[in-house]
Amino acid sequence: MIRRDFLFGLAITGALAAGRRPLGEQTPSNLSLLSKGFAATTLDADSYFEVHGNPKGPAVFLTGPVFSRTLIPANVPLQTKIKEGYIRRLGDRYRLLMADYPHVGSKAKDGTLLTVEDVCKDLLSLADAGGMDRFAAVGYSFGGNAVLQLATRSPRVVALVVGGWPAIDGPYDILFQTTQKLQKESPDRPEIGRFVNYYKSLQNWQERAEVAKLACPKLNYIDTTDGEDTDFIGRFRRNKNALQKLGWDTEEVNSGHGHAGGLMPDVACPVIRAFLDKHFSGDQEVVR
């Protein structure tokens, strides 16, 4: 069965149980904090965001599951480790935006749904609030699909990193069916309906035609142990040549821990950093 944590873009829910760290407690990321605030979303609730790193560096939007803070108590230590790891490995040169999206907490109305257009609108709202006009968009799992969708819809994405999701032959039908099943199994969790609606809105998306239009620098990477029901590594390998012909950089990482492992900073950041350093020249410009 596909992990529920993957479906909700968390990748690591339940991986480590521990007590909650107070949100006000100082951590290394507090020391790199440039700004913070809230942005309005289509979920009828504002999403918290933070900007970290080099204040003069190129803008990089790290979408979920790299969150600005965690809303799930058992995940605080691991989410903090992930957040700190990305800041430590990328923040010396890059200005990093991260947000609690789409997990905006209990303020979201139970019946609020999400379409792909909603998600893209919300991501741009967060970019605006974080002071980022043009930016590199980086995402993993659900976040990887979300930044792919955003890049096909907005010229503000000047570089694209899709991790933990095959840029061609994405399992949209499988995810739609599986989220529908989970919704029936867990009727008390209204957030599942948002993801049902998200994947429903993508059932007729013209993937190959839209991906072929992308002109910005772009990277697709998958963990070699990321098989499971979605067979991400198989889908990726079958389409690697097609991606490369379309100008994509393609990379395989090997965490040894399946889908969740490909998110970890020590696995993902070297690949992301090499790509960003390759395509960013000076402080702001992207080499095309």
C-alpha positions in Angstrom: 0.0 0.0 0.0 1.2 3.5 -0.8 2.2 5.3 2.4 -0.3 7.9 3.7 2.5 10.2 4.6 3.6 10.4 0.9 0.0 11.2 -0.1 0.0 14.2 2.1 3.4 15.4 1.1 4.9 14.7 4.5 7.1 11.8 3.5 8.1 11.2 7.1 4.9 11.2 9.2 5.3 8.7 12.1 8.9 8.0 11.4 10.1 9.4 14.7 8.0 9.9 17.8 9.2 12.4 20.4 8.0 15.4 22.4 7.1 18.8 20.9 9.8 21.5 20.8 8.4 24.9 21.8 8.0 27.0 18.7 9.8 29.9 20.4 12.9 28.0 21.3 16.0 29.2 19.6 17.6 26.8 17.1 20.3 27.3 14.5 17.6 28.2 11.9 16.4 31.1 14.2 19.9 32.6 13.8 19.5 32.6 10.0 16.0 34.0 10.0 15.6 36.9 7.6 11.8 37.4 7.7 8.6 35.6 8.7 4.9 36.1 8.4 1.6 34.8 7.1 0.1 34.7 3.6 -3.5 34.2 2.6 -4.4 30.9 0.9 -7.4 29.5 -0.8 -7.9 27.2 2.2 -9.5 30.1 4.1 -6.6 30.1 6.4 -3.3 31.9 6.3 0.0 29.9 5.9 3.0 30.7 8.0 6.3 31.2 6.2 9.9 31.9 7.0 12.8 33.2 4.8 16.3 32.1 5.8 19.9 32.2 4.4 21.8 34.7 2.4 19.9 38.0 2.2 21.5 38.9 -1.1 21.4 35.4 -2.6 19.2 34.1 -5.4 15.7 33.3 -4.3 14.8 29.6 -3.8 11.3 28.5 -2.7 11.6 25.1 -0.8 8.0 23.8 -0.9 6.7 21.0 1.4 7.7 18.6 2.8 10.4 21.1 3.8 8.3 23.1 6.2 8.9 26.3 8.1 7.7 24.5 11.3 5.8 21.3 11.9 2.2 21.0 12.9 2.5 17.4 13.9 3.9 16.9 17.5 5.6 13.6 16.9 7.5 15.0 13.9 9.1 18.0 15.5 12.6 16.6 15.9 12.8 15.1 12.4 11.1 18.1 10.7 13.6 20.3 12.5 16.5 18.2 11.4 15.3 18.4 7.8 14.7 22.2 7.9 18.1 22.8 9.6 19.8 20.5 7.1 18.5 22.4 4.0 19.4 25.8 5.6 22.9 24.6 6.5 23.6 23.2 3.0 22.0 25.8 0.9 21.6 29.0 3.0 25.2 30.2 2.7 24.5 31.3 -0.9 20.8 31.1 -1.4 17.8 33.0 0.1 15.4 30.2 1.1 11.6 30.5 1.5 9.7 27.7 3.3 6.1 27.5 4.5 3.6 25.4 6.4 1.7 24.6 3.2 -0.7 22.9 2.5 -0.8 21.9 6.2 -2.1 25.2 7.4 -3.6 23.7 10.6 -7.0 23.6 12.2 -8.1 27.0 11.0 -8.8 25.7 7.5 -12.5 25.0 7.0 -13.4 21.3 6.9 -15.0 21.5 3.5 -12.3 23.5 1.8 -10.9 21.7 -1.2 -7.9 22.2 -3.4 -7.5 22.2 -7.2 -4.1 22.4 -9.0 -5.0 26.1 -9.8 -5.6 26.7 -6.1 -2.2 25.3 -5.2 -0.4 27.4 -7.8 -2.2 30.5 -6.7 -1.3 29.8 -3.0 2.4 29.2 -3.8 2.6 32.5 -5.7 0.9 34.2 -2.7 3.6 32.8 -0.4 6.3 33.9 -2.9 4.9 37.4 -2.9 4.7 37.5 0.9 8.3 36.2 1.1 9.5 39.0 -1.2 10.3 36.7 -4.1 9.4 37.8 -7.6 11.4 35.3 -9.7 12.7 32.2 -8.0 13.9 28.7 -8.3 11.2 26.3 -7.2 12.2 23.1 -5.4 9.8 20.4 -4.2 9.7 16.7 -3.2 6.9 14.2 -3.4 3.6 16.2 -3.5 5.8 19.3 -3.4 7.7 18.0 -6.5 4.4 17.7 -8.4 3.3 21.1 -7.1 6.3 22.9 -8.4 6.1 21.1 -11.7 2.5 22.4 -12.1 3.6 25.9 -11.0 6.4 26.0 -13.5 4.1 25.2 -16.4 1.8 28.0 -15.4 4.0 30.8 -14.2 7.1 32.5 -15.8 8.2 33.5 -12.3 9.8 30.1 -11.9 13.3 30.6 -13.4 14.7 27.2 -12.3 12.9 24.0 -11.3 13.8 21.0 -9.1 11.3 18.1 -9.1 12.3 15.5 -6.5 10.5 12.3 -5.6 8.1 12.6 -8.5 8.7 11.6 -12.1 8.3 14.6 -14.4 7.0 12.4 -17.1 4.5 9.5 -16.5 3.4 10.8 -13.1 0.9 8.4 -11.3 -2.0 10.8 -11.3 -4.6 8.1 -11.7 -3.1 5.9 -8.9 -3.0 8.9 -6.5 -6.5 9.9 -7.3 -7.8 6.3 -6.7 -5.8 5.9 -3.5 -6.8 9.2 -1.9 -10.4 8.3 -2.6 -9.9 5.1 -0.8 -8.2 6.8 2.1 -11.1 9.3 2.3 -13.6 6.5 2.7 -11.4 4.8 5.4 -10.9 8.0 7.3 -14.0 10.2 7.0 -13.0 12.1 10.1 -10.0 13.6 8.3 -11.3 16.4 6.0 -7.8 17.2 4.8 -7.8 14.0 2.7 -10.6 15.4 0.6 -8.3 18.3 -0.4 -5.9 15.9 -2.0 -8.6 13.9 -3.6 -9.7 17.1 -5.2 -6.2 18.0 -6.2 -5.5 14.8 -8.0 -9.0 14.8 -9.5 -8.2 18.2 -11.1 -5.1 16.7 -12.8 -6.8 13.7 -14.4 -6.9 15.3 -17.8 -3.7 17.3 -17.6 -1.7 17.2 -20.8 1.5 16.2 -19.1 3.9 15.6 -22.0 2.7 18.6 -24.0 3.0 20.9 -20.9 6.4 19.5 -19.7 7.8 20.0 -23.2 7.0 23.7 -23.0 9.3 24.3 -20.0 12.2 26.5 -21.0 13.9 27.2 -17.7 16.7 25.0 -16.3 15.2 21.9 -14.7 16.2 18.9 -12.7 14.3 15.7 -12.0 15.8 13.3 -9.4 14.5 10.1 -7.8 15.8 7.7 -5.1 16.8 4.4 -6.6 15.0 2.6 -3.8 11.8 4.5 -4.5 9.7 1.7 -6.0 6.6 0.8 -4.0 3.2 0.7 -5.7 4.0 3.9 -7.7 7.3 2.6 -9.1 8.8 6.1 -9.2 12.3 4.9 -10.1 10.9 2.7 -12.9 8.9 5.5 -14.4 11.8 7.8 -14.1 14.3 5.4 -15.8 11.8 4.6 -18.6 11.6 8.3 -19.5 15.1 9.5 -18.7 16.1 9.8 -22.3 12.9 11.7 -23.2 13.6 14.1 -20.3 17.2 14.7 -21.3 16.1 15.5 -24.9 13.8 18.1 -23.4 16.7 19.7 -21.6 16.3 18.2 -18.1 19.1 17.3 -15.9 18.4 13.9 -14.4 19.9 12.3 -11.3 19.5 9.2 -9.2 20.2 9.3 -5.5 20.4 6.3 -3.2 19.4 6.7 0.4 18.6 3.1 1.0 15.4 4.1 2.7 12.9 4.4 -0.2 10.7 7.4 -0.9 11.2 9.2 2.5 15.0 8.8 2.2 15.2 10.9 -0.9 14.0 14.0 1.0 16.8 13.9 3.7 19.2 16.8 3.4 22.4 14.7 3.2 20.9 12.9 0.2 19.0 15.6 -1.6 21.0 18.8 -1.0 24.2 17.8 -2.8 22.2 17.2 -6.0 20.1 20.3 -5.5 23.1 22.5 -4.7 25.1 21.3 -7.7 22.2 22.1 -10.0 21.6 25.5 -8.5 25.3 26.4 -8.6 25.5 25.3 -12.2 22.6 27.5 -13.4 22.9 30.6 -11.2 25.6 33.1 -12.1 26.4 35.9 -9.8 23.8 36.7 -7.2 20.6 36.7 -9.2 20.8 35.8 -12.8 20.0 32.3 -14.2 22.2 30.9 -16.9 19.8 29.6 -19.6 
